[in-house]
Amino acid sequence: MRFSGVIVRTVLPLLAPVALVAAMVLPAQAFAEPSDSAGQWTATEDGPQQYSGVHIDWDVPVTMSDGTVLKANVYRPADAAGPINTPTPVIVNLTPYTKLGSMVLDSLVSIPGLSDAVVQFFRDLDLTGTPLEGITDLTRTAGGGLARSFSVDRNLIRSGYTQVVVDVRGTGFSQGDWQPWGPRDQADIPEVIDWAARQPWSNGRVGMNGVSYSAINQIEAAAAHPPALQAIFPVVPGNDLLRDAYLPGGAPIGILVPYLLMVNVTKFVPDVVSLLQGHFDMKWLMDRVTDPLAFMGVSQALIAPNFDVLDPAAREMLDPDSTIRQAWIAHPERITVPTMLVGGWHDAFANAGPRIYNAIPLPPGQKQLVYGDGMHVTAGFDMRGRDGEPPRIDVLQRAWFDHWLKDIDNGIDGFGPLTLWQQGGGWTTTDQFPRAGMAYRRLYLSAAPSGTATGSVHDGSLVTQPDADAARLTVAPGVLSMCSRDGEQGAVADPFEIFADCVQDDRIHEHDGLTFTSPPVGTATTLSGPIAVHLNVVHDTADGFWAASVNDVAPDGRSTVLTTGQLVASLREIDDDKSTRSAGGDYADPYPVLSAARRLPVNPGQPVVLDIGLIPTDAVLAPGHRLRVDVYASDFPKAMPLGPTLFGSGLAAEHLQLDPDAPSWVNAPLGQDPGW
């Protein structure tokens, strides 16, 4: 159900405009809009606005405390006489994808009489049930409001807001050296907010919006407590960036290097207008020449033969105490401004949303989480405000800012507070995550055939007691993960994701893996929270890589991935202080240290124990469905092995040792007795 490819993934700021336009079961209540509020929010966003036009001040200089000049586009409400003189609340978006890219996307979705018709067409396009079903998710994204959060929302501006879009340091037309989410990058954000609050067109009340990088900026900014910041609306944010997306389990996500390259390429697009007018910024040019490939040193880790020869940038990523690693850990526990988070269970940053929500020390209503079934660039595809779906992203964004920045009593604080797509069910509202009533339970991996996965490397079972006899199951790295939900997350050039059989059904991928399947559940069974897979493994080489997924298997055999995780064998050390355990003492949410200096030995022929943390999930198994755990020796392109791991493992086959004295299991949070 998800579409990806090299164009969508690697050149999002340039081609996103084309892509976007072209407990227990009882607490899991079906999604219900609070009275008629949601319909009114949509009417407010889509209806006539207070002002007729938008005035744009291009490339406004914003000088930072160290003298570096950032460039901003300022969008102001206007009437027939020009920009209004009345100060308004301000929405700030700091982006590395260039405000030029935001302007292009804004232009495409603002063509009078045409853009709305095109968006509506894509919103209604439905290829469900066809082999190209995955295209539907992408086209529906155009109708989910993501574009207006990524770039500019002109309806929001015409209703009486000023929007400021800023190129982050070292990108777009801004001076400086780009160091993604580094200390100086983070220090710029409160300074920009303070600048925006002091301008004559501002009334001093500031909010923030934006997607991905811009969403992470909001989490960092809110934790720093700039006085003028009063509300944020982050879409697909990250939290612990290395763990969440860039090096999960010790293996970089495939999109990392193309992403860094894309930002470094687009930062060289010059300000042609200033060049023609004779006041070109030579400091901008010198900054680009001085560091043309900012942060690209991390890519050397993919080819380094061992950890001793890592590039300094890569070495910092694998040092938990380094400045950049510490900067990449957000502190949502410090956030005190109203926060509405939007994300998806299969987003590259899926690990972050529930953790951020739970950490924010605000009452429900002042903090909210909307989590759908989307990926990173399809967030909101299932949020169209109809057919049981929540309101669009732009509708919620408008209602959120109207309430917290204009003091309009529109009922948004009564929404949710958690509006979750429950996989296997549908949209629901609940008051906590994990849902109430979850109890962790060990389910053991057994070599005994389940009779449900004849295409896998080995068809095993999930059982309540470990097998009495030992068995060794062998699995080798493969490439069928390109046809999977994880392939969608990490894809650089993956044309398969337009096909439903790749993203809705994992059986093709399972030809490369070991499968372990439970008996059918006798009653609807909730699965809610983080999950851990405990494996006893043996390698023939000096290192290895393991991936696991938890799936929902339908009576017709369809295997739908609910959540996944991965771990490099030599980076298996767990930080107990940052991990959580279930009541029985097993890991529920293991936190790997991911340190090159503290890697653990992998001795050929000797068993080692791995505790793999899977992304938190929320699902319900319908009666007759089964729970499945898949185990793999690779997960390309989501997981790109580091050079030392690649050379250490030799891509050799690996062994899962099923031993009654050292069993392997999944620790799963279940809400009901499944009947086994």
N, C-alpha and C positions, 0 to 999 in steps of 0.2 A: 504494500500500500504506500510505499515511499519511493520518491524519484530522486536520483542524484546523477552526477556526472562531473567530468572535469570542469566544464564551463561553470556550472552552478556552484561547485565547491571552491574553485580556486580563484575565480574572478568575480566574486559576489558583488563588490562595490561597482563594477562596471556593467555586469550583466544581470544583476539582481533586478533592475527595472524591467528587463525583458522577461525574466523568469516569473516575476511577481504579477506583471500585468498580463504578457502572452498567457469490639465490634463484632463484627459479626455482620451477617448480611443485613439485618434490620437497621443498624446505624447507617448503612450505605444507602441512604435515601436517594431516590431518583432526583435528578437535578430539577429544582423548582425555583423559578424567578420570584423574588420578593414582591408580592402583590403585582402591580402593573409597572413597577419602577423600570425594569429592563426595557420594556417597550418605549417608555418615555425617554430613557437614555438614548436609544437609537433615534427617536424622532428629534431629539435635541441636537444630536451630531449631524444628522442628515438634512435637517430642515433649514429654513432661512436663518441667517446669522445676523448679529447686531451690526456688523460693518460689511460694506460691499466689496472691499478689495484688500489686497496685500501689497505692502511696500517693502522692498528689499534694499538694504544697505550692504553692498558687496565688500568683502575682504577688509572688514573693520579691524584695525590692529588692537591687540590686547597684550600689554606688556607684563611679563612675569617679574617676580622679585629679583631674578638673576639677570634681567635685561633681555631675555629671549622674547621675541615677538611672535605670538600666535595670531592666526587670522580667523575671523569669524564672519559668517553671513548672518545678518539680523533681519528677521522677518517680522514686520509690524502691521497691525490692523490699519486699514486706510479707508477713507471715504472719497467722494468725488474731489475734495479739496487736497487730497494727499494724506500722508500719515497722520494719525490722530495725535492730539497733544495730551490726552489723558493717560497717565501712567497705568500700566497693567501688570499683572503677574507675568513672570518670565519662565519659560521652559528651556533648559540648557541640555544640549546633546554634544558631547565631545567624542569625535569619531576618528579612527585612523583610515577609514575607507574614503576619505576626502569629502569635503562639503560640496565639491564639484560633482561627485557621484550622487550625493543627496539631491543636488539641484536637478540633475538629469532625471532621477526617479520622480522627483516632485513634478517636473514638467510633463512627464509621461502620464501621470495620474491626474493631471489638472487641465487636460484639454477640454474646453467646454463642449458639452453635448456628445463627446466621443468617449472620453475616459470612463465615465460612469457606465456607459453602455457596454464597453469592453469588459470592465470589471464584473458587471452583472452577468455577462455571458459566461465568463470563466467561473464565477461563483455557482452557476447553475449546471455547468458541464459535468456530466456524470458518466464515467466509463466503468462503473462498478459492475463486476460480473464478466468483464471482457479480459482478454490476455494483457491489455495495456492499462489495467486498472491503476497502476502506479502513477500514471500521468494525472489522474484526477486530484491527487493530493497536492501536486504542484499548482495546477490551475485554480483549485479552490483557495489556495493561499492568497491569490489576488483578491478574493472576496472576504478574507479573514481580518483585514485591517493591518497586516504586518507592515505594509509599505509606508503607512502614515506614521508608524512608530520608528521605522528605520530612517526615514528622511524627514519630511515636514508634513504636518497636518494643517492644510489651509483653512478647513472649517474651524479648527481649534483657534487659529489665529484670528479669523474674522469674528469669532465670538468674544474677542477681547483678551487675547494673550499675545505676548511677544515671544518668538522662538529664536534662540541663538544656537547656531550650528558651528562648532569650532573644530578645525583640524588640530588633532593632538600634536604635541611637540615632535618635530622631525618627520611629519607627514603632510600631505597636501601642500598648502602654501605657507605653512608655519615653519619658522626657523627651528634649529636645534637638532639633536640626535635622538632618534626613536629608540627607546628602551621599553618594550611593552610592559606596562604596569609596574615599572621600576619606581624607586622612591621619588625621583624628580618628576616622572610622569604623574604620579599620584599627588604630589605637592601642587601641581598646576591646577588640579580640579577645584579645590576650595578657593584658589585665587581667582579663577574664572567666575565662580559663583559670586564671590564678593564684588568683582567688577560689574557683573550683570546687575546686581542689586543696587549699585550706586549710580546707574545711568539714569538720565532724565526721563526715559520712556518706561522705567521700572517703578513699581510701587513697593519694591523691597521684598516681595514674596516670590520665592524661587522654587521651581520643581525641576526634576530631571526625567528624561525619557531616553529611549534608544534600545538597540538590539545588540546582543553578543558582547563585543568589546565595550560598546557604549553602556551596556547593562552592567558589566563588571565595574566600570567607572562609577556607576551610581552606588553600588554596594560599598566601594572604597570611600566615596565622598561622604555618604551618610554616616559611616563609622567615624569620620573625622570631625563631625559636628560643626560645619560652617554655619554661622548664625542665621543666614538668610534662607537656608534650605529647609523646606517645610513638607515636601512629599516627593516620593520617587516611584517610577513605574518601569522597572527593569524587565525586559523580555529576553529569555534564555540567558540568564547570567551564570557566571561561574563563581566558585567559592574558594576551594583549595585547588588552584589551577593545574598544578602538576598532577595531582591525584585524579581530578575530575576529568581532564581531557588530554593534556599534552604528554603525559608519561604514565598513564594508568598501569599499575602493576609492573612498571619498569620498561614498558615498550611504547615508543612514541606513536601517537595516532598518525595515520598516513597523510592527513591533510596538513600537518604541522609545517613541513618544509615548503610546500607550495603556497601555503598561507603567508609565511614570512617573506617568500620571494615576491608574492603579489603586492604586499604593502611596500616593499622596497622598490618595486618597479613603478608603482603609481605615484610614489613620492617625488619622482623626477618629472612629473607633468608640470610644466612651468606656468606661471601666471602671464599668459600671453598679453592680456590687456596692459599690465604694468610695463611689459617689454615694449609694446607699441607706443606707450605714452612717455617713455623715457625715464621711468623711475623704477626699473627692475631691482629687486632685492638681491644684491650680490652676497650678502651674508647667508641668505637662503641657499644660494648655489654653493658656496664654500662649505656649508654644513653637509650638503649632499655629497660633495666630492670627498670630504674628509672621512665619511663613513658610508660608502655607497651600499653596503650590504649589512645593515644593522642587524645584529643578533643572529646572523646566518651561521655563525660559528657552531651553533648547536647541531647543525646538520652533519658536522664532521663525526659526530658520535655514531652515525649510521655506517661509517666505513672504517672507523678506528679498529685495529686488530685486537687491542686490549685496553683496559681501563687506564693504564699508565700513560697513554699517549693522547688522552682526550684534549680537545681544544678547551681553553679556559672557560668559554661560555658554556660548553657542554659539561665541564667539570662542576661549574657552579650549579647547574640544574640537578646534579647528582650529589650535592652537598646540602643536607637539611639545614645547616647553619649559615649558608651563604646569604648575602644581602638579597639577591633576587628571589631565592626560595622563600625567605621570610616575607618579602613584599608580596609574593603571590598567594599568601594565605590571608584571606579576608577575615574581618571580625564583625560578623552580623550581630554578635551579642552586644555590640556597642551602639547599634542603630536605635534611634529614638524618634524618628520621623515616620509617618504613615507610609507603608510599603505594600504595593501590590505586585506580586511576582507572577510571570507567565512563562510556562515552559512545556516540556513534553517528556514522556517516559523514555523515548528513544533518541532524544537530543544528545549531542556530544557532551553537553553539560548537565545531563539528566541527574547526575549524582548530587547536584548542588541545590536545586530548588527546595526540596523538603527540608534539607539541613539548614538552609538560610531561614526558612519560615520558622522552624522550631527554635532556632537560636535567638531570633529577635525578641527582646523583652518587652513586647507590647501586647495588649489584649487583642483577642480576635476581633476583626472588624477594622482595627487600625493596621493590622497586618493581614494579608490575604494571599492565597496561592491558587492559581488556576493552572492545572496540569492536564494537557491533552495527550493525544496519541501521536503527535507530530515529531518530526526531526528538526534539525537546526534551522534549515531554510524553509521548512513547511509549518513553522509554528503558526497556529491559528487557522490551519486549513479546516479544522473541525469546529470552528467557532464562528458561526454565521447568524446566530440569534434566531434560529428556527429549527423545527424538527427535533426539539429537545436539546439543542446545542446552546451553550452560553452566548452572550453578546459578542460581537466582534472586538478585536483588540483595540481598535481606535475608539469604539464606543465606551468600553470600560475605562480607557485612558482619559477620555473627556470627562466622564462622570467622576473619576478619581480626583482629577485636578479641580473640577468645579467644586467639589465638596471641601477639599483640604486647602485650596488656594483662594477660593471665592466665598467659602462659608455657605454654600448652597445646600440645603437639607434635601438631598435627592435620594437618600436611602442606600447609597453605595456601601456605607459602613455596615449595613445589614446583609450584604451579599455574602455567600459562602459560609464561613470564612475559608474553607477548603472546597474548591470546586474541582473534582477529580474525574478524569476518564478512568473508570474501573475496567481494566482489560478483561474481556470476556463478558462484560455487562454493558455499560454505557456511562453517560455522564451522571454523576452523583454529587451530593453535597454531604459534608461531614464536618465534625468539629475538632478532629484531631488526626494526626498521622504519626505512626501507624494507627489504624482504626482500633477502636476499643475491642477488647476480648481476644486479642491475638496471644497465642501461646506457642513458643518455639518447640519444635519436635525434630528429633533426629530421624532421617530416613536413610537407610544404608544402601550403598551401591553393591549390587549382587550380580554375579556372572550368569545366574539362571536366566534363561530366555523369557522375555515377556510375550513374545509372539506378535509384537506391534510395530517393530522397526526392522523389517527384513532387509532394507537397503543400507543399513549402517555397518560400520566395520565390525561391531559386535552389538547384538541386541541383548542388553541386560535388563535387570529389574530394580525397582526401588522397593525395599522391604523394611519391615519394622525391627528386625533383628539381623545381626551380621551373619553371613554364611559360616557354616562350620568348617568348610574346606577352603583352602587357599586357591587363588587363581591369578594368573598374570595375563593382562590384556594389553596388546600392543597397538599403538596408534602413531601414524606418521604425519608430518606436515602436508598440507594440501592447499589447493587454490579455490575450492568450491565455496569458501567463505566470501568470495566476491559476490556470490548469489545468496545474500543473507541480509538481515537487518544491520548486523555489525558492518558488513560491507558497505552499506548505505552510509553509516556514520563516518567511516574513514576513507571513503572512496575518493580517488583522484581521477581515475578514468574508468568508470564502472557503468557501462550501458545497460546492465542487466536489471537495474532497479525499477525500470518502468514496468517490469513484468510482475504480476501479483504472485506468481509462484516462487519468487525470490524473497519477497518481504512479508507476505502473509503466511507462507508455508516453508518451513525450514528443512523439508525432507531432502531436497537436493543437496544442501549443505551437509546434512547428516551422513551422507555417503563417505565423508572424511572423518567421522567421529565415532566415539563410543556412546551408546544411548542406554539410559537406565530409566525404565518406565514403571509407574505404579499401577495397581489395579484401578478400575474406575471408582470415582467418588460416588457415594450413595446419596449425598445431599449437596446442595450448593455450598461450596467451601471457599471462604475468603482467604486470600494470601496478601498480607499487607505489612510492608516494612523492609528493612535490609535483610539480605540473605547471605549465608556463607557456605562455601563448599570446601570440605576438608578432604584432601587427597594424600594417599601414601603412594609415592611414585619412585621409579628407578630409572636412571639414565645410563646410557652406554658411553657418554661423553662428559665433558667438564661443565656443561650448563644445559639449560632447557627452557622451554616456554610452554605454558599451559593456559587454556581458556575453557570456560564453562558457561553454560546457559541453563536457565530454567524455563521450561516450555509448557504450554497447555495443549494437550493432545485430544482432538475431537474424535467422536466415534468413527468418523470416516477416515481417520488416520492423519488428518491435517495437523501439523506441529507448528504452533505459533509461539515465537520467542517472546517471553515476558521480560526477561532481564539477563544481563551477561556480565562477566568479569574475567580478569586475566592476571597472570603473575609470572615473572621470570624467576626461575628456580634459585639462582644465586642472590636474588634481591628479595628473598622470602622473609627476612627478619620483620617481625611485627612489633610495633610500638604499643605496648599494653596500656600505657597511660592515655592514649588517644583512641583505643579500641573499646568496643562494648561487647559484653558477653550476655548470653541468655541465662535464665535462672539455673540451668543445669551446669553452667560453667563453660559451655562451648562458645566459641566466637560467634557473634551475630553480625558484627560489623568490624572485621579486622582492618587495621590501619598499617600498611607496609611503610617501613622507614625510607626505602628507596635511596640508599646511600652507597656510592661506589666504594667508599673507604670501609664500609661495614658489611660488604657482601659476604655471604656464607659459602663454604666450600660445597661443591657437588662432586662427590667421588663416584666414578663409574662403578656400577654394580651394587651400590649401597643405597638403601631406601632413604628418602628424605620426605618430610611432611610439609605440605603446602596448605595454607589457609587463604582461600581466594574470596575476597569480598565482591559481591555482586551489587549492581546499582539497586537502590531501594525501588520497590515496585508496589503496585496496587492492582489486584486482580481478583476474579472470582471464577472458580471452576464449576461449570454447570454439571448437574447430575449426569453421569455416564462419561464425563471427561476424565482424563488422566494427567498426572503430574509427571514430567520427564526432566531428567538432568542429562545434558549432552556434555561430553568432554573431548577437547581437541588439542592437537599439538601445534596449532597455528591459528591465526585469525587475521590474515591479510585481507584488505588493506587497513583495517582499523588498527592492527598492531604491526608496526614495522620494527623488527628486531634490531636492537642496538648492535653495532659492529662486534663488540666483545661477546655478546650473546650469540650472534650468528656464527662467529668463528669458534666459539666454545662448544656450541651444540652441533655444528656441522649439518644442521637440518636433519639430524638422524632420527629414526623412530624412537619413541619413548614408551615407557611401560607403566601401567597402573597396576600396582600390587594389591590385590584384594586379599587381605590377611585377617583372619578372625581375631588375632591378637593386636592388630593395628588397623582397624577398619577405616574405610572411607565413607563419608556421608555428606548429606546436605542438611543444614540447620535452617528449617523453614518455619516462618511464622504463620500458623494456621488458625482460623477463627472458629472452626467447627470440627466435629469428629467426622472424618471422611468415610468411616466405615471399614477402615483397615489399620 
